[in-house]
Amino acid sequence: MLSRSWTVLAAVALATAVSLRLEGLCSQTEARWFYWGWSLVYDEMQPYFTSDEMREAGLDMADLVKSGTLNVLDVGAGTGTLSRQVLRRVPTAKLTLLDLSPEMLERAKAKPELAPCSFVLSDAESLPFDDSSFDRVVSSGTLYYYPRPVVALREQLRVVKPGGHVLAMGSLAPKPMLVRLLAQTFNRFPTEEQYVQWFEAAGLSNVRTRYISNPWNAAQYALAIAGTKAAGTASPPRSLPPPPTLQSRLRELAYLPVAAIRFAVAIIAFAVIGPIQVLTARRGMMQLAANQQEVDDGGWLF
């Protein structure tokens, strides 16, 4: 009886969260909790959610020139998936990986090809770098998680050099309605127009977009968006975290029960969405492999 009551309560909480677009992982506290556990399986699970091909299509917009030393910042670098692809394109790049999760960064540090890189544990909304420190700023799958994406983009504008580019790759809303409703419980899905508004509000110029997708599910695409720090653009003031006070500490403690509820509901939704995504990806990969085998065998695809 007790088990049934908990099931009903969980269902009611999930339904309420879906109707309110809870976006339960779009804050620093819940994100830290999530990646503490997700980091253990991230590298194994990530290929079912995004692909090298998708990121390569996005990186084409960053103009990663191979001449000279290119100073690149990867914001929300995680375990270094995007950074590794940057280095494949520009082996001489000076790369800095920044993330909020120490567990994710530790996994990045363990990868031999990333050994020459710098690793910084920091909040993306307050970058610990001087103005105009980087030639390029790139990110994949992170911008839409930030509580204040325009603040994060202003910080990226601040640290990129005049003439440099800021690139972000982010999700768009899943097309199946049920999946979309559940996913909004833990994630935020901006429209293309909202992404563009964020970039322009941050002060970036020549904002351009491109749809990118996994080869095993071309019908569900994401967005790559890039902007440029135009010559003569003044760097915005540095965004500094507020100094800790007794009042702020008390607010953090008071928020913990709310954060725990948001996190629990988000995890329930993710536990439903995750297996669906993996099964969809595996089915698409198998079909892609079968199609390729038919081509290799001399067959025709229509």
Secondary structure, 3 states (H helix, E strand, C coil): CHHHHHHHHHHHHHHHHHHHCCCCCCCHHHHHHHHHHHCCCHHHHHHHCCCHHHHHHHHHHHCCCCCCCCEEEEECCCCCHHHHHHHHHCCCCEEEEEECCHHHHHHHHCCHHHCCCEEEECCCCCCCCCCCCEEEEEEECCHHHCCCHHHHHHHHHHHEEEEEEEEEEECCCCCCHHHHHHHCCCCCCCCHHHHHHHHHHHCCEEEEEEEEEECCEEEEEEEEEEEECCCCCCCCCCCCCCCCCHHHHHHHHHHHHHHHHHHHHHHHHHHHHHHHHHHHHHHHHHHHHHHHHHHHCCCCCC
